[in-house]
Amino acid sequence: MTAPAPAAVAASPERFPHRDLLGIEGLTAEQIGYLLDKSDSYVAQNRQVDKRSALLRGRTLVNLFFESSTRTRTSFELAGKRLGADVINMSAEGSSIKKGETLIDTAMTLNAMHPDVLVVRHQESGAVSLLAQKVSCAVINAGDGSHEHPTQALLDAVTIRRRKGRLRGLVVAICGDILHSRVARSNIHLLNIMGARVRVIAPPTLLPTAASQLGVEVFHDMRKGLAGCDIVMMLRLQSERMQGSFVPSISEYFHFYGLDTEKLAYAKPDAMVMHPGPMNRGVEIDTEIADDISRSAIAEQVEMGVAVRMAVLDALSARLPNFAPAAH
């Protein structure tokens, strides 16, 4: 099911009354719906020959990434440039962090340069929120440790809604490394707020303590967990966040928890397959499933990422100092 191209949704500080986007937790269904509607309008804009607008002309967006990223950093860069902003990319490798500067000192230095929006990815949970308290510009969390990754959850929601027409009532299975996944946490928050039924499927070693308290159904068996699901969301096995052994071996992990044709058959016949990327083929997902465009929405998720980040920048722009709406 493909949604028709909607009209542009005007930025409204009343409908999204936040200076920053630090997480999905704490947002209302109405605020999430507003961002999803706005994202839909940017999908249509991004499919035109001229993808630019002047909404953020004269504004400066800084991408400050303490962890490497391809999809998120590139899509924020594209989003900023398509809205007319001046975009600066910074990484920890090229910053004074490597020379011993603290996160707070970095924040104060950047703040003195008067950026309008700061997009931050950091390996420590809570670091982005701390930084946001020290600067006067808008801050967007592009992923902090194992805490949250709000724009990933929003782009996943847009992808689902455009294919299925709704979020409420859908059965969504999130499978794999739940314990270390900020994507899982943000998606769990969003899907629960929007009225979906969420299941998590993982070995006990890759589930957080008291996972059932997150408002999800917990399964350790893929076939039981996938039974009757509308959406199958696979997660990357995040070995860089693991201290010690969480799975016996990669081959055994794929045997029990990797998505293949046999396991997917337990979900609904039209179940949609998702993965936030980067994928480890043959570990979390079989190549045949990943490349099946009739089932897999993985490429579509990447496309939605640019539109969602444009929508978030648009929504936050209404609260920037000296805001004056520009023609799209």
N, C-alpha and C positions, 0 to 999 in steps of 0.2 A: 504494500500500500504506500503510495507516494503522495505526500502532502502537496497541495497547490501552493504556488508562490504567493506568500502573504504580503500585505502592505507593510511598509516600514513602521516600526513601533517607536514612538517618540520617547526620548530619555525623560524620566520622571523621578525627581528626588523623593516624591511621596511614595511611589511604587517600589523603589529600592533605596531605602533611607540609610545606606551604609557608605562610609568613606572608603572602606577596604573590603576585600574579599579574602578572608583568612581561612574559611572552611564552609562546609555545607551545614554542619551542626549549628543551630541557632537561626537559620533561615526559615521562613514560612513557606507553605505551599504556593501562596500567591506570589511571593518574591521569586521563587524558583520558576513558576509558570511564566512570569514576566521575562526572565532571562531566556527561557526556552523559546518564547514567541519572538523575541528580538533576534535570537540566533537564526530562526527560520528565515527572517527577512534578509539576513546577511548571507545565507546560503544562496539565495537568488541573486544577490549582488555579485557574489564571487564567481558566478557562472556567466557573467556578462563579460564583454571584451574589455570595457573600462571598469575596473574594480575599485576605483579610488573615490574617496569623498574627502571633504575638508573639515570634518568634525573636530579633529585634533590638530588642525594646522596651528603652528606656533608652540605646541606642547612638546615636552620631552619625556620619552619613555626609556627607562634604563632596565635592561635585563641583567640581573645580578645572579649568576648561577655558580654555586659552590659545589655542585655535582654536575657531571656531564649530562647532556641531553641533546637529542636531535629533534624529535617531534615537537616537544613543548617549547623549546627556545625558538626554533624556526617559525612555528606557528604564531607565537607572540610577536616575533619580529615582523612577519607578514601582516598580521592584524594591525599593528601600530602603523606601519607604512601605508597600508590601504586606507587608513583613517586620516592620513596626512601628518602624523606625528614624526618628529625627529627621534630615531631609535639608536640607542647606544647599547652594545653588547659587552658585558664584562664577565670574566670567569675568575675563579679563585687562582688559577694558574698565572693569570696576568695581573693580579691585584696585590695590594700591600698585605693581605692576609698571609701570604707566603713569607713576608718579612716580619711577621709577629704582631701585626695590627689586630686588635680585637674586633669582633662583630660590631660592637657599639661604636667604636672609633670609625669604622668603615661607614656606618650609618650616618654619623655626624658629619663626616667628610662629604658624603654624597648629598646630604641635606643642605649643606652650605652652597651647593651648586644649583639649588632650586629646581630639581626635577619635578614633574607633575605626577608621574606614575612610576613606581618601582615594582618590578616583577622579580620575586626572589625564590630560588630553590636552594634548600640547605639540608644537610645530612642529619641535623639534630631536630627532633620533634620540639615544637614550641619556639624555635629560633626566629621564624618569620614574624610571629606575634610579638616577640620581644623587640625586634627591629622596628615594627610598625609603631610601637609606643615612643620611639625616639625620633621619628621623622614627621614632617608636616605634610608630606604628599600622600597620595593614595598608594596602598600596598596590596599586591595580589600574591597570594600563596601559590607558587608553582610546584609545590611538593616539599613537605618538611618531615624528614625522617620517616617513621612509620605512622605519622599522625593523619594528615589529610592531603588530598590533591583535588581541590574543588572543581577546577575547570575540566578535569578528566571525567568526573562524575556527570557534569553538565553535558559534555559532548556525548557521553554514552546515553544519557537520557534523551537528547535530541535524536540520536540515531535510532533508538528504540521507538520513540514516538512517531517518527516519520515512516517507519516500516509497519508498525503495529497500530498506529492511530491513537494510542493511549498508553498510559503507564498504570493507572489504577486497575487492580485486579489481576495483572499479569503475574505469573510465577517465574521468578528469576533465580537461577542457580549460579552462585559465584564459587568457582572451583580452584583449589590449589593452595598457594602460600598465603593464607589469610593472615597469619601471624605478623608478617613483615610488610603487609601491603597497605599503603595509604590509599591506593585506588579502591580497595575493598571497603575501607572505612567510610570514605566519602560516598561511595555508591550505596552502602547500607543505609546511611543517613538519608540520602536523597530518595531512594526507593521507598523507604518506610514513610517518609513525609508525604510522598505522592501517592500512597495507597497501594503499592505493589506488595506481593508476598515474596519474601526473600529467604532463600536457602543458602547455606554455606556447606561445601563439601571439601573435606581435607582429612589427612591423617591427623591423629591427636597431637602429634609433635608440631604441626603447622597451624594450630588453632590457638587463639588467645585464651587466657583463663576466663572461665564463665562466659564463653562465646554466646550462649543462649540469652544472656542478659542484653545483648545488642538488638534484640527484637527479631531474631532470625531462627529458622529451624536448622538444626545441626545434623549433618550426615557424615559418616565415614566411608560409606559405600557409594561409588559413583552411580551405579545402576539404580539403586533405590533413590538417591538424591535427584537424579535427572528425570525420574518418572513423571510424565505429564508437564514438563517445564516448557514455557514459552521462549525463554531466553537462557542461553548457556554462555556464561561469561568466564573465560579462562584467565588465569593470572600467571605472570612470570614467576619462576622459581628464583627468588632473590638471594643468590648465594653470597653476594657482597655484604648482606646484612646478617648473615648467619655466623654465630660464634659456636662452633662445635658441629656435631653431626645431627641433622634433622631428618634425613632420608637415608635408607640403607645404601642405595645406588641409584643412578639416573635411570638405568634400564628398568629397575623394579618400580621406581616412581611412575614411569610412563605406563608400565603394565597395569598398575592399579588406578592411577589418577590422570593419565594422559588421555586426551579426547581423540577417539578414533570412531570409525563408522559403527562398530558394534555397540559402543557405549552410547553414542548419539541416538541410536535407534530407540532408546528408552524414553527420550524426550518426545514432544509432539512432532508430527510429521513436518510441520512448517516452523519448527524451532529455529531461532536465529542464533548464530555463533559469533561471539565477540572476543577480542583480546586487545588490551591496551598497548601492547608492543613495548619493547622489542620482543618478538617471539623466539623461543627456543624450539625449533621444529624437531619433532621426535622426542621431546621432553614433556612439554605441556600440551602439544597439539600435533596431530598428524598432518603432513603436507597436503594430503588429498582433501581434508576438511578445510584447512586454512585457505586453500585456493578455489574452493567451490563457491562461486559468486551467488549461487542460488540460496546458499545457507549462510555463508560468511559475510559479515558486515565490517571486516577489519579495515579495508581500504576506505569505506564510507566513514568510519570513525576518524580517520586522519583528515578527511575533507571537513567534517563537522568541527574538528578542533580549531581551525582558523575562524570559522563563523562564530563559534562560541566565544573565543577570545576577543573578537571584535565586539560582540554583544556586551561582554563584561566591561571592556574599556568604554564603550558607549554609555552603559548604565552608570559607571563611576564618574564619567565626565560631567554629569549633571551636578555633582557636588564639588567640582574643582573650583578654586577661586576664579572670579571673573569669567564664569561660564557664560557663553552666548551661543545658542544653537546655530549650527551652520547647516547649510543645505547639503543633503546627501547626494 
